[in-house]
Amino acid sequence: MSQLLSLEAPDHARSVRLCTERGIFAALDVEPAGHALSRATALFVPGFMGSKEDFLPMLPALSDAGVRVVAVDCRGQFETGQASPDPSFSRADLASDLVAVARCVDAGPVHLLGHSYGGLVSRAAVLATQGDPALWASLTLMNFGPAGVSSWQQERLNLLLSVIDSMTLADIWPFVRSGDALVPEDVESFLERRWLSNSPSQLAAVAEHMLEETDTTSELARLSVPLSVISGTPDETWAPDGVERMARELGARFVRIEGGGHSPNVHMPAETVSALLDFWLPRQSTVAA
């Protein structure tokens, strides 16, 4: 499950609704701080059970560095909901949603970042568009491996699939909540509200995607889109060694963030921002103190 320790956001972060050809998507849109010109635009895609808020800890530093960030709730997640009538949660349709969102942002090619399951959908979107340089300035996969998840995570996903049709999300919540004593009460309340807002159909479909994903590393490596891979450790969802092997096969820039766990965006945000800026804005990157 995606993790959070704070809900603090930059004062100029805007909650927006992106009206696309695929439906309406909830997003956070954070422009560069002050009157700075945008040096780059990034589109952030959260993981399973996550939301756009997962990236809050990184937003101030990225904004100070002149990067516009659009973080989105995918179809079936939190505040996006169904997005459109008769929604499909197939991998291909979720990837098509990302393409539509990227076009709606209307900033030229975006730096696409997918965290965990968000990496799976982001990779699918880039592959479906053959790495179209008019859409994608780069792709970063963060804590996402080449194929299916670890055996430990497979057990958890299969357990969820076995009860998702017979139990309510409220009944399931005690079994999926983190139970971390360090999580403040307001964040715990938010996480519960977010979980209850998810679509059960989306949760089931995404669990199956994570169980069935095949390795498309070689297909991605053939494209010309610039690639980077970030691996927070330790991680029980995709083995860090497998993530690093994938990065080598992709010829991607690789950064391992010790102590970042499955969510380096939360546990090591400064280090994660530094890795991103070094990739997006080489020889120009600065991270605000």
Disulfide bonds with the S-S distance in Angstrom:
none
